[in-house]
Amino acid sequence: MKEEHQVEVGHRLRNYRLHLYGSQEAFANKLQISRALLNLVERGRRPLTLKVALRLHRSDGLSLDAIYAGLIRTNKERLMLKPPEGDPQQ
């Protein structure tokens, strides 16, 4: 179950990144982590730490409920649920 949750969190982050930041490099810089770590988080291979989630909350206003549980309250958070059109991994 833990790995499945990590994968879901990773998918939400990836969707959000693709909508608003494009490259992993730009999003990783925003989160103050390496691109390699972001890649692992997006693929569900590493958990998203609370420290990094709080950075995203503070910078972009996403709730921790949206990041970790997919509980969406705003249009911006809604971007986490839907891959952008033309995404090859849809």
Residue pairs with C-beta under 8 A, 6 or more apart in sequence:
3 44
6 41
6 44
6 45
6 46
6 47
6 48
7 43
7 44
8 44
8 70
9 41
9 44
9 47
9 48
9 67
9 68
10 41
10 42
10 43
10 44
10 48
11 42
11 44
12 66
12 67
12 70
12 80
12 81
13 38
13 41
13 42
13 48
13 67
13 80
14 42
14 83
14 89
15 79
15 80
15 81
15 82
15 83
15 84
16 62
16 79
16 80
17 24
17 27
17 38
17 42
18 83
18 84
18 87
19 79
19 84
20 60
20 79
21 27
21 30
24 35
24 38
24 39
24 42
25 35
27 38
28 34
28 35
28 37
28 38
30 55
30 56
30 59
31 38
31 52
31 55
31 56
32 52
32 55
33 52
37 46
40 46
41 47
41 48
41 52
48 67
48 68
53 64
53 67
53 68
54 64
56 62
56 67
57 63
57 64
57 67
60 76
61 74
61 76
62 76
62 77
62 80
63 71
63 73
63 77
65 71
65 73
66 72
66 73
66 74
66 77
66 80
67 80
70 80
70 81
72 78
72 80
72 81
83 89
83 90
